[in-house]
Amino acid sequence: MISSEILETYYSLFLIIVESLRSRPKDMAETLGLTGRGRSPSTIWNHLQNMYEKKISREPILILNPFEGLHSNVYFCRKSTRKGLRSTFLQLYQDEKVDYVLFLSGASDFFITTRASDLDFSGYGLEVQEKSDLFAPVFTIPRGWKLSVSEALDSVLSYHFSRKDISREVGTSLQWKDVDWEIYEAMKFNGRKEFAKVARETGIWPKTVQSHFYRSIFPCCTVGHYFFPKGYDFYDKALLKITSSYERDIVRALERLPCTTHVFPLEKELILILFHESISKVMDTTQKMEEIGIVDDYLLYVPLTYGF
């Protein structure tokens, strides 16, 4: 059991990283007022490592935004035969063309994102049920981290919603060179990775890594931040596919939850990956949002496992 004081420190560190992705322990210590005699940036470093080990947060990831001729698609797929579902998931997970895959319980078996246009679904025995362009995702910054999920979901219902969709921008063209792609591939699972370490892995001079990161890579990416007060493994997951005229405020209302929510904008719908403690509470909340007209339509899936 983590003390409330330590958890508050973890949340403060998480917010600092949200505001300044590559903030150093020394800077964090100054921001938190943890400087002076008997205090050291190593204390902050230890807190960060403990926070990641307990899966209360994780290293922020970099997701390339969509550009003309270079964007991801989402596929909902069902396997034509019910045999070998687990092995199919493992094969998709190992496929370099697949960016992200969820093994689902529900109307579909798999949720897949990919930038490849030639992924052979039939080779996996999959039928594509739905395809959509995928736009820049949103990772909510949870403000209800002191609340239970049940309390926070009740708070979501009390939000004053206004009609407005979220942005679905597509860049004109991506002018990256080979060196940019190499640095991005080395850093996409940890946007805080030390430039010197990236240099050792790629053979690119550290100052070149730094300049290309800030000039070319970072401006073209969405940063995925995560916070789970009780640890990632504690929570169950739900995938909601919703249609609504209140998209922007639904995303804002989800900030009232204790955990990060992953939001994947499709062409006409939103995919929400919720972290919760009661599927019945999620269903009740979603049903009430439909009854009051905030959600027009929805489908609920239960993610069984994932890979990216």
N, C-alpha and C positions, 0 to 999 in steps of 0.2 A: 504494500500500500504506500503510495507516494504522498508525502505531506502536502497540504495546501500551499505552503510557502514555497516548496521546491517546484510544484506544478506551476505556480504563478511565475517563478523565474523562467521555467521552460517556455511558458507562453510569451513572456517578455522577449526572450531570445528569438522565438519564432517571428514575432512582429518586427523585430529589428531586421531580420533577414528578408522579410517581405518588403520592407522599405528600402533596404540597401543589401542587395543580393550577396555581395562579396565583402561585407563588413567583417573586419578582423576582430579576434577576441579582445585585443587592446581597446579598439573603438567601442565594442559592446560594453566592456567594463566601465568605460567613461560615461556612456549613455545611461547605464544603470546605477552610476554613482558608486561602483565597486572598485575604487582606486584608493591609493594611500598606503600607509605602513601596514604590513601584514596581509596585504591583498595583492593578488597577482593575476595577470590574464590567463594563467594556466588553470585557475579556478573556473573561468568561463569555458575554456577548452574542455575541461572535465564534464561540465554540465552539458555541453553540446554532445559529447560522445555518449553520455548516459541517456540523454534524450533520444538519440538515434538508436541506441541498443535496446531501449524499452519500447521502441516503435511508436513513441508519442509524436514524433515527427520523423521526417526522413530528408535526405539530401534533395534539394529542389531540382527538378528536371527541366530541360529546355525542349520545347515543342515548336518545331518550325511552323510559322503561320502559313496560310494558303496563299499561293501566287498563281497567276495565270499560267496554265500548262504544268503546274506543280502543286497539286493539292491531294488530300486524302479522300477516300470514299469509305463509307460505312456499309457493311453488308449484314443483314440478318439472314441466317442460313439454317436449313434443317437437313439432317442426314437422311438419305433415302431409305437406308436400312438402320434398324435400331442396334445393330451389332457394332462393336468397336468404337463407341463414342469417345471413350477415354484415350484410346490410341490415336484417334483422329485429332483430338485436341493437342496431344503431344507433337504430332507431325506438323500441325499448324504453328505451334509455338516455336518449332525449330526452323520453320520456313523463313528465310531472310526477307522475303517479300511482304511478310505479315508484320505490321507495326505493333498491333495490340489485338489480343483475342480473349474473349470471355466464353467460358463453357456455362451454358444457361440451363435452368429448369423453367420451362414455360412453353409458349407457342413456337419459339425458335430454340435451336440447340446451340448456336454460336453467334456471337457478336464480334465482327472482324473489322479492323481498320487497316487500310493499306494505300500506299501511293502508286502501287504497281497496277497497270491496266491489263496485264496478262496473267494474273493469278488464276491457276487452273482449278476452279471449284469442283468440276466434274471428276477430276483426278482424286479428290478426297471423298467422292460420293455425296457431294453437297448440292442441294437445290437452293438457289438464291430466292428468298421470299421478298426481300426489299433491298433496294440500293439507294443511297443518297450521297450527295456531296457533304463533306464534313468541314465545318468552319472552325475558326480559332476557339479552343476550349476555354472554359472558365473554371478556376479553382477557388471556391468561396473561402473567405477568411472568417472562420467561425468566431462569433462574438459571445455565444452562449456556452462557453467552455465550462462554466461553473454549474450549469443546469443539467438535469437528467434529459435524455432524449425526449421522453414523454412530455416533460414541462416545456421543452423548447418547441416541439411540434405544436403544442397548444398556442404558443406565442406566435408561430408562423400564421396560424389561422386568424389572429387578431391584427395582422398587418393591413394597412390601408393601401390596397392595390389600385394602380392606374394602368390604363391600356397603353402598352408600348412593347414592341418587339426588341430583342437585343440585336446588336450589330452583327452583320454578316459580310464583313469587308474581305475583298480579295485583292492582293497586291498586283501591280501591273506586270512586273517581271523581277526575278531574283538574279542579281548580278554577282553571284558568288564565284570565286575562283577555286581551284582544287585545294588550295591551302585552307580556305574557309571551311570546305566540307570536311577536311581531315580534322580540323580543330573541333568542329561541331560534333563529329562522331565520337571524339575522345571525351567530350564534355556533356553530352546530351542527358546522361543519367546522373550528373552531378554538376550543376552550374557553379558550384563553389570549389571545384577541384583546383588545386594549386597550379598556377601557370607553369611552374618549374616541373611539376609532375607530368603535365601535358607535353611539355617540351621533351622530356625523357622518353615518353611513349611514342611521340611522333617524329622526333629528330628535328623539330622546328625550333628556332631560336626563341627563348622565353619572351623577349620583348616583342617579337613578331606575333606570338600567341596572344599576348596582352592587347596589342594594338588592333589585331583583327577581331578579337572577341568584342571589344567595346565599339569598334567602328562598323563592323559588318554583321556579326552573328547575333549579339544580344538584341539589337533593335528589330531583328526579324523574327524573334521568338516570343512565345508565351511561356512564362515561368510557372511551373506547377509546384505549389506549396502545399504542405500537408500538416494537419494537426489533429491528433486523436487523444483526448485527455486520459483515457484508460488504456491506451495502447491499441495499435491497429488490429491485433488478433482478438481483442475483446469483443469487437462489434460484428454483428451480422451485416450483410450487404443486400441492397435491393436495387434493381435497375428499373426505372420508370421511363416509359416513352410517352410524352404528353404533347397534346396540342392545346395552345392557349393564345389569347390575345394580350395576355398580361406577362409576357416572358420576362421583361426586364425586372419587374417587381417580384416575380417569383424567385428569381436568382437573388435579389436583395433580401427577400424574406428568409431565404435559406441560410443567410449569414447568422441568423438567430440560433442555429443549431450548434451543438458542442463540437461537432466534427466538420472537417472539410467535406464539401459536396463537389463531385466532379460533374461538370455540365458540358455536354457535347451538343452544339447546335447543328441540326440537320437543316435541310432546305425548308421544311415546313413544321418541324417538330423539335423538341428538346429531349435529349437523353439525360436523365439524372441518375447518378450513382450515389445512393444514400447509405450512410453508415448508421445503424440503429440497434436497438435492444429488443424490439418487439415488432414483428412483421404485421401483426394485427393492428398496432397503433399506426403504422405507416399506411395501411389500407384504409383505416377509418379516416385519417387526416386527408388522404387523397380523395376519398369518396365525398367528404364534406366540401372540399375545394371544388369538386365537380357540381355538387348540389347548389352552391352559392354562385356558380357561373365563372369562377376563376380558371378552372380547367374544363376544356370542352370535351376532351376524350383522353383516355390513357390505357396503357397496357403495363402490367407488372410482371417482371421476371425476377428470378432468384439466381444471382451468379454463384456458381459452384466452385470455380477456380479461374484464375486468369494468368496471362503471360504477356510480356512485352520485352 
